């Protein structure tokens, strides 16, 4: 899945942002950048399932590391 940052500008001036396809703390960098661009600060947030799931590349690398060290 492609990585996405979905930004919604609401009529009342608030901004909603959601990251899709980013795993772990990677998403936090994008939110920090968005805050800087908008001169805004996050007032509420929550982690998605993507935050706690490992990416395919991370899982493959971990499996390779485990088999390389096997007796």
C-alpha positions in Angstrom: 0.0 0.0 0.0 1.3 3.5 -0.9 2.0 5.8 2.0 -0.5 8.7 2.2 -1.1 11.7 4.4 -4.8 12.7 4.0 -5.5 16.2 5.1 -9.0 17.6 5.6 -9.7 21.3 6.0 -13.0 21.9 7.7 -15.4 24.8 7.3 -14.7 25.9 11.0 -10.9 26.2 10.2 -9.8 23.0 11.9 -7.6 20.5 10.1 -7.8 16.8 10.3 -4.9 14.6 9.2 -4.6 10.9 8.9 -1.6 8.8 7.8 -2.2 5.6 5.8 0.3 2.9 5.1 3.0 4.2 7.5 4.2 1.9 10.3 5.5 2.7 13.7 6.7 6.2 14.5 7.2 7.2 10.9 3.8 8.8 10.8 4.8 11.2 13.6 7.4 12.9 11.4 4.7 13.8 8.9 2.4 15.2 11.5 5.2 17.4 12.8 5.9 18.7 9.3 2.3 19.4 8.8 2.1 21.3 12.1 5.1 23.4 11.1 3.7 24.2 7.6 0.3 25.2 9.1 1.8 27.0 12.2 -0.5 24.8 14.2 -0.4 22.3 17.0 -2.1 18.9 17.4 -4.9 19.1 20.0 -5.9 15.4 19.8 -4.5 12.2 18.2 -4.7 8.5 18.2 -2.6 5.7 16.8 -4.0 3.6 13.9 -3.6 -0.1 13.5 -0.7 0.7 11.1 1.3 2.2 14.0 1.5 -1.1 15.8 1.9 -3.4 12.7 5.2 -4.1 11.2 5.8 -3.4 7.5 6.5 -6.2 5.1 10.1 -5.0 4.8 10.6 -4.9 8.5 9.2 -8.4 8.9 11.3 -9.9 6.1 14.5 -8.3 7.5 13.7 -9.7 11.0 13.1 -13.2 9.6 16.4 -13.0 7.6 18.3 -11.9 10.7 16.8 -14.8 12.8 17.7 -17.4 10.2 21.2 -16.0 9.6 22.1 -16.6 13.2 20.5 -20.1 13.5 22.9 -23.0 14.3 
